[in-house]
C-alpha cells in the first residue's frame, strides 16, 4: 500500500517549503531556465537553509558538509543550464568549476580548495571525535557565510544564472 503525500508526516509542509525555495530562484535568469537547472538551484537553497538550522543546533560537521553540497549543486545547475548532458557524478568542486569554465577570485578559490579537501573526511570520517573537535561554531558559521557569498557571486557572474538586476 502506497503512502499518500497527505498522510505521510514527513511530507507535511514540504509543498509550501518548496514553493518558498522556488521563489528564491525567480528572477535569476533572463530566459526560462531548464527544469533540471531550477531543480539543482532549489536543492542548493534547501541545503543552505538546512545548514542554517544545523548551525543553530550545533551540528557543525554537517553544516560544512551541506555547504559543500550546496556549492556542488549550484555548479551543477550552471552545467545543466549550459549543456545537453547531465552534470558529472563528482563531488570535486574544482573539477566542476573547470567544466563550467569558471575562474574564481583568489579568496573564493582558496575557500573552494579548503572545502574540497574536507569532502572525503566529512563523508567517511576515520576519527569522528577528532573531526567533531575540528569543526566548531566559528568555523561552521564562517563556512556558511562564505558559501552564501560564493553562491551569490556565481549567480551574478555566470551567464547561465545571471540575475536580471546585475
Buried (B, 14 or more C-beta within 10 A) or exposed (E): EEEEEEEEEEEEEEEEEEEEBEEBBEEBBEEEBBEBBBBBBBBBBBBBBBBBEBBEEEBBBBBBBBBBBBBBBBBBBBBBBBBEEEBEEEBBBBEBBEBBEBEBEEEBBEBBEEBBEBBEBBEEEEEEEEBEEBBEEEEBBBBBEBBBEBBEBBBEBBEBBBEEEE
